[in-house]
Every structure is written in structure tokens, then in C-alpha cells.
Amino acid sequence: MPQLTTIERLDTQFAGLADQVRRWFDQGVSAHSVRGLLQKQYGVSVSDTLISNFRTCRWARERRARQERLTTVAAKTEFDLLLEIKRNSAELSTEVSK
């Protein structure tokens, strides 16, 4: 199991903090701005470096994994649709030739 980042350790004291940071990153908020938002909303002071570490060590990996899962699901769905079209086309051809 990977070592907890500072943001994850703070999440044990401030429930939902890590999820909020993830949402801000999803929205395109910079690490520097996240620092100010954490100070304002949670009253905690964290350096830009520690926030950037969370972004690269956790958020970016989780985001990449989510995107890979979505791509896999989309490809499977497209493949399943193509198979269904092929089956329907073959059934229509059989019915027309009868």
C-alpha cells in the first residue's frame, strides 16, 4: 500500500478534504489556488509542493485509471453494438432469401 500523502493524512482530521482537492483539480484549479482554498475553507496551511505531490502521486494516477476504464467500456460498447448490427444484418439477409 502506498504511503499516505499529506493531503490524505489531513483528510483523517478534516473529512472530505482530499475529495474536495480532487474536485478542484478536476475543475482545473491550480495547486497554488488550492492552497488558498484549503486555508479559507479548512483553516489548514499546506505548501504548493505538498499539494502538487498529491496531484501527481494520487489524483493524476486515479484520473488516468478512470479514463482508461471509460475508454475500455466505450470500446466494449462499440464492439457490442457492431456485433448486434452484424447479427441483425445476417438475420435480415436470411429472411429476405427465404
N, CA, C and O of each residue as an XYZ file, in Angstrom:
392
protein
N       0.851     -1.178      0.000
C       0.000      0.000      0.000
C       0.895      1.238      0.000
O       1.833      1.327      0.792
N       0.607      2.193     -0.885
C       1.438      3.390     -0.943
C       1.321      4.236      0.319
O       0.308      4.211      1.018
N       2.368      4.972      0.585
C       2.389      5.858      1.745
C       1.387      6.994      1.534
O       1.227      7.490      0.419
N       0.717      7.398      2.607
C      -0.265      8.477      2.520
C       0.426      9.802      2.229
O       1.503     10.085      2.755
N      -0.203     10.604      1.390
C       0.284     11.960      1.159
C      -0.190     12.845      2.310
O      -1.039     12.442      3.105
N       0.357     14.034      2.390
C      -0.051     14.977      3.440
C      -1.538     15.289      3.330
O      -2.229     15.386      4.344
N      -2.029     15.445      2.113
C      -3.455     15.735      1.905
C      -4.300     14.590      2.455
O      -5.326     14.832      3.090
N      -3.886     13.357      2.222
C      -4.634     12.202      2.724
C      -4.567     12.121      4.250
O      -5.546     11.737      4.891
N      -3.441     12.474      4.828
C      -3.347     12.488      6.294
C      -4.257     13.572      6.874
O      -4.908     13.358      7.897
N      -4.303     14.732      6.223
C      -5.201     15.797      6.680
C      -6.662     15.385      6.558
O      -7.506     15.823      7.340
N      -6.955     14.541      5.577
C      -8.321     14.074      5.366
C      -8.831     13.286      6.569
O     -10.038     13.227      6.805
N      -7.927     12.686      7.324
C      -8.358     11.961      8.520
C      -8.823     12.926      9.615
O      -9.616     12.552     10.478
N      -8.333     14.156      9.576
C      -8.741     15.174     10.551
C      -9.888     16.037     10.031
O     -10.728     16.506     10.799
N      -9.908     16.234      8.728
C     -10.922     17.076      8.091
C     -11.615     16.229      7.020
O     -11.172     16.186      5.872
N     -12.693     15.565      7.400
C     -13.391     14.646      6.496
C     -13.786     15.349      5.200
O     -14.362     16.437      5.215
N     -13.464     14.702      4.081
C     -13.839     15.228      2.777
C     -12.807     16.138      2.142
O     -12.982     16.555      0.998
N     -11.727     16.461      2.859
C     -10.718     17.378      2.334
C     -10.077     16.833      1.063
O      -9.967     17.556      0.072
N      -9.657     15.585      1.074
C      -8.995     15.003     -0.103
C      -9.943     14.965     -1.302
O      -9.531     15.262     -2.424
N     -11.204     14.603     -1.077
C     -12.180     14.585     -2.176
C     -12.400     15.981     -2.732
O     -12.564     16.154     -3.939
N     -12.405     16.976     -1.857
C     -12.568     18.354     -2.314
C     -11.379     18.779     -3.170
O     -11.554     19.432     -4.198
N     -10.181     18.413     -2.752
C      -8.989     18.743     -3.528
C      -9.067     18.061     -4.894
O      -8.724     18.673     -5.906
N      -9.511     16.807     -4.936
C      -9.673     16.109     -6.219
C     -10.652     16.858     -7.125
O     -10.398     17.032     -8.317
N     -11.776     17.301     -6.546
C     -12.770     18.045     -7.338
C     -12.171     19.329     -7.898
O     -12.402     19.674     -9.057
N     -11.399     20.038     -7.071
C     -10.764     21.264     -7.556
C      -9.812     20.960     -8.709
O      -9.790     21.685     -9.703
N      -9.032     19.903     -8.581
C      -8.136     19.528     -9.679
C      -8.936     19.143    -10.919
O      -8.557     19.499    -12.035
N     -10.039     18.418    -10.734
C     -10.899     18.062    -11.869
C     -11.424     19.308    -12.570
O     -11.635     19.305    -13.783
N     -11.631     20.368    -11.805
C     -12.135     21.627    -12.359
C     -11.019     22.492    -12.935
O     -11.296     23.561    -13.480
N      -9.768     22.059    -12.829
C      -8.649     22.795    -13.392
C      -8.034     23.835    -12.470
O      -7.280     24.692    -12.930
N      -8.338     23.777    -11.184
C      -7.784     24.732    -10.223
C      -6.307     24.406     -9.995
O      -5.951     23.239     -9.831
N      -5.452     25.416     -9.983
C      -4.011     25.217     -9.794
C      -3.689     24.844     -8.351
O      -4.481     25.082     -7.439
N      -2.506     24.253     -8.162
C      -2.064     23.881     -6.813
C      -1.971     25.120     -5.930
O      -2.338     25.075     -4.755
N      -1.492     26.206     -6.478
C      -1.379     27.430     -5.695
C      -2.750     27.924     -5.232
O      -2.903     28.345     -4.085
N      -3.734     27.876     -6.108
C      -5.088     28.293     -5.734
C      -5.702     27.333     -4.728
O      -6.413     27.759     -3.818
N      -5.432     26.032     -4.887
C      -5.923     25.033     -3.930
C      -5.389     25.355     -2.538
O      -6.099     25.214     -1.542
N      -4.151     25.782     -2.482
C      -3.545     26.151     -1.197
C      -4.383     27.223     -0.488
O      -4.672     27.106      0.703
N      -4.768     28.262     -1.227
C      -5.587     29.322     -0.647
C      -6.972     28.840     -0.262
O      -7.509     29.235      0.773
N      -7.552     27.985     -1.095
C      -8.882     27.453     -0.810
C      -8.873     26.585      0.447
O      -9.809     26.634      1.245
N      -7.811     25.786      0.622
C      -7.703     24.952      1.825
C      -7.589     25.822      3.076
O      -8.181     25.530      4.115
N      -6.820     26.886      2.947
C      -6.669     27.800      4.086
C      -8.013     28.430      4.428
O      -8.382     28.534      5.598
N      -8.736     28.845      3.403
C     -10.017     29.530      3.616
C     -11.099     28.588      4.146
O     -11.806     28.930      5.094
N     -11.231     27.402      3.540
C     -12.341     26.509      3.894
C     -12.055     25.604      5.091
O     -12.961     25.276      5.858
N     -10.794     25.201      5.245
C     -10.473     24.249      6.314
C      -9.552     24.824      7.381
O      -9.362     24.215      8.433
N      -8.985     25.987      7.116
C      -8.076     26.596      8.085
C      -6.745     25.883      8.205
O      -6.086     25.971      9.241
N      -6.340     25.174      7.156
C      -5.056     24.469      7.174
C      -4.103     25.128      6.174
O      -4.511     25.620      5.122
N      -2.838     25.119      6.538
C      -1.806     25.691      5.682
C      -0.945     24.562      5.130
O      -0.304     23.832      5.886
N      -0.934     24.427      3.817
C      -0.170     23.378      3.149
C       0.610     24.034      2.014
O       0.088     24.911      1.325
N       1.841     23.618      1.822
C       2.666     24.218      0.770
C       2.208     23.777     -0.621
O       1.574     22.734     -0.783
N       2.542     24.589     -1.611
C       2.246     24.236     -3.004
C       2.884     22.897     -3.370
O       2.303     22.108     -4.115
N       4.077     22.649     -2.844
C       4.796     21.403     -3.141
C       4.016     20.186     -2.663
O       3.909     19.195     -3.385
N       3.472     20.253     -1.454
C       2.710     19.113     -0.927
C       1.418     18.902     -1.706
O       0.983     17.768     -1.909
N       0.811     19.994     -2.138
C      -0.412     19.884     -2.943
C      -0.076     19.313     -4.316
O      -0.802     18.464     -4.832
N       1.021     19.776     -4.908
C       1.461     19.238     -6.204
C       1.809     17.762     -6.093
O       1.552     16.993     -7.019
N       2.394     17.360     -4.963
C       2.717     15.954     -4.730
C       1.444     15.107     -4.736
O       1.417     14.032     -5.335
N       0.399     15.582     -4.078
C      -0.879     14.862     -4.082
C      -1.416     14.767     -5.512
O      -1.931     13.728     -5.924
N      -1.290     15.859     -6.258
C      -1.796     15.863     -7.637
C      -1.073     14.818     -8.479
O      -1.717     14.075     -9.220
N       0.251     14.748     -8.378
C       0.986     13.805     -9.223
C       0.929     12.371     -8.696
O       0.836     11.426     -9.480
N       0.983     12.205     -7.371
C       1.028     10.846     -6.798
C      -0.344     10.179     -6.724
O      -0.425      8.954     -6.820
N      -1.398     10.926     -6.559
C      -2.721     10.331     -6.398
C      -3.686     10.733     -7.497
O      -4.164      9.890     -8.257
N      -3.968     12.020     -7.578
C      -5.032     12.482     -8.459
C      -4.748     12.123     -9.921
O      -5.628     11.607    -10.610
N      -3.543     12.388    -10.392
C      -3.231     12.116    -11.802
C      -3.330     10.621    -12.112
O      -3.835     10.236    -13.166
N      -2.854      9.788    -11.203
C      -2.942      8.334    -11.413
C      -4.397      7.861    -11.399
O      -4.803      7.052    -12.233
N      -5.167      8.368    -10.453
C      -6.581      7.994    -10.381
C      -7.324      8.459    -11.631
O      -8.157      7.735    -12.175
N      -7.016      9.658    -12.072
C      -7.669     10.213    -13.270
C      -7.332      9.369    -14.499
O      -8.212      9.050    -15.298
N      -6.052      9.007    -14.647
C      -5.626      8.185    -15.777
C      -6.327      6.825    -15.734
O      -6.774      6.328    -16.767
N      -6.426      6.229    -14.561
C      -7.107      4.932    -14.414
C      -8.584      5.053    -14.771
O      -9.135      4.174    -15.434
N      -9.240      6.158    -14.329
C     -10.652      6.384    -14.686
C     -10.826      6.515    -16.190
O     -11.755      5.950    -16.767
N      -9.925      7.263    -16.824
C     -10.008      7.449    -18.269
C      -9.802      6.136    -19.009
O     -10.471      5.875    -20.009
N      -8.880      5.306    -18.525
C      -8.648      4.003    -19.149
C      -9.871      3.109    -19.018
O     -10.230      2.401    -19.959
N     -10.518      3.139    -17.840
C     -11.735      2.336    -17.660
C     -12.839      2.822    -18.593
O     -13.538      2.016    -19.206
N     -12.995      4.142    -18.699
C     -14.024      4.691    -19.579
C     -13.751      4.334    -21.033
O     -14.677      4.015    -21.779
N     -12.495      4.384    -21.440
C     -12.125      4.024    -22.808
C     -12.426      2.557    -23.064
O     -12.928      2.201    -24.130
N     -12.121      1.701    -22.091
C     -12.386      0.270    -22.231
C     -13.882      0.009    -22.340
O     -14.317     -0.775    -23.183
N     -14.664      0.656    -21.498
C     -16.118      0.482    -21.531
C     -16.678      0.987    -22.867
O     -17.537      0.340    -23.465
N     -16.196      2.129    -23.326
C     -16.676      2.690    -24.603
C     -16.330      1.758    -25.762
O     -17.154      1.538    -26.649
N     -15.113      1.211    -25.755
C     -14.711      0.296    -26.824
C     -15.547     -0.977    -26.793
O     -15.951     -1.478    -27.842
N     -15.810     -1.504    -25.600
C     -16.630     -2.710    -25.485
C     -18.046     -2.429    -25.958
O     -18.641     -3.245    -26.663
N     -18.585     -1.287    -25.577
C     -19.938     -0.926    -26.004
C     -20.007     -0.812    -27.518
O     -20.943     -1.314    -28.142
N     -19.016     -0.152    -28.108
C     -18.993     -0.008    -29.565
C     -18.873     -1.372    -30.234
O     -19.554     -1.634    -31.226
N     -18.021     -2.241    -29.708
C     -17.853     -3.582    -30.256
C     -19.164     -4.365    -30.164
O     -19.568     -5.027    -31.120
N     -19.828     -4.285    -29.000
C     -21.107     -4.981    -28.813
C     -22.160     -4.471    -29.788
O     -22.938     -5.258    -30.326
N     -22.191     -3.166    -30.018
C     -23.144     -2.597    -30.977
C     -22.866     -3.089    -32.389
O     -23.791     -3.426    -33.129
N     -21.596     -3.131    -32.761
C     -21.241     -3.619    -34.095
C     -21.617     -5.088    -34.274
O     -22.089     -5.487    -35.339
N     -21.408     -5.891    -33.232
C     -21.813     -7.299    -33.302
C     -23.322     -7.426    -33.465
O     -23.796     -8.255    -34.242
N     -24.072     -6.614    -32.740
C     -25.534     -6.646    -32.826
C     -25.996     -6.246    -34.226
O     -26.906     -6.862    -34.780
N     -25.378     -5.231    -34.788
C     -25.728     -4.804    -36.158
C     -25.429     -5.921    -37.144
O     -26.220     -6.189    -38.048
N     -24.282     -6.574    -36.967
C     -23.906     -7.666    -37.861
C     -24.908     -8.817    -37.748
O     -25.324     -9.388    -38.756
N     -25.295     -9.154    -36.501
C     -26.281    -10.229    -36.307
C     -27.613     -9.869    -36.956
O     -28.210    -10.685    -37.659
N     -28.074     -8.640    -36.715
C     -29.342     -8.207    -37.309
C     -29.284     -8.206    -38.821
O     -30.253     -8.577    -39.482
N     -28.169     -7.796    -39.370
C     -27.986     -7.782    -40.818
C     -28.019     -9.203    -41.375
O     -28.626     -9.455    -42.416
N     -27.368    -10.124    -40.679
C     -27.352    -11.530    -41.114
C     -28.754    -12.117    -41.029
O     -29.150    -12.877    -41.912
N     -29.521    -11.782    -39.981
C     -30.890    -12.277    -39.840
C     -31.779    -11.732    -40.955
O     -32.608    -12.456    -41.506
N     -31.604    -10.459    -41.281
C     -32.403     -9.863    -42.360
C     -32.078    -10.524    -43.697
O     -32.975    -10.794    -44.496
N     -30.818    -10.777    -43.932
C     -30.407    -11.422    -45.190
C     -31.014    -12.811    -45.301
O     -31.453    -13.224    -46.374
N     -31.035    -13.530    -44.176
C     -31.602    -14.885    -44.168
C     -33.094    -14.823    -44.445
O     -33.622    -15.640    -45.199
N     -33.792    -13.840    -43.828
C     -35.222    -13.725    -44.017
C     -35.559    -13.318    -45.453
O     -36.538    -13.812    -46.011
N     -34.791    -12.453    -46.045
C     -35.044    -11.987    -47.411
C     -34.822    -13.111    -48.413
O     -35.546    -13.198    -49.404
N     -33.844    -13.966    -48.179
C     -33.541    -15.045    -49.113
C     -34.547    -16.190    -49.033
O     -34.577    -17.036    -49.927
N     -35.362    -16.236    -47.996
C     -36.350    -17.305    -47.864
C     -37.480    -17.141    -48.784
O     -38.395    -17.964    -48.791
